[in-house]
Amino acid sequence: MKLKSPISRRRFTIKFFYLSAVVLSTDILLGSCGRKNTEEEAKSNPPASADPCSDLSGVSENDLELRKKFAYAKESPIIDNQCNNCNLYLPAKEDIPCGGCMLFKGPVSPSGYCTYWAPRV
């Protein structure tokens, strides 16, 4: 009975490099599966705004309409009539960077204003 000849070093090295190349390229291809392009990521995940008082992502449509109805503005056109000296203003808490309002939901800037501004007594 004749035994098969052992693999030469040269054939082993060549097969090893081919196999390594296949494994590496498969890893690269599979690693990139499921990842979005950076342009697609930017479109689907817009950057968080620098001002948390401008983030209205958790506010319902009804509350947004109410804000418009009260003509809420982030910056008051009247210096003495700002949200931070309004009787309806709810000051910011430790874990929340923006205040609120008793009239509508959502973040309220301390320097904001609406038509229902009421002076603090």
Salt bridges, closest charged atoms under 4 A:
ASP51 OD2 - LYS74 NZ 2.46
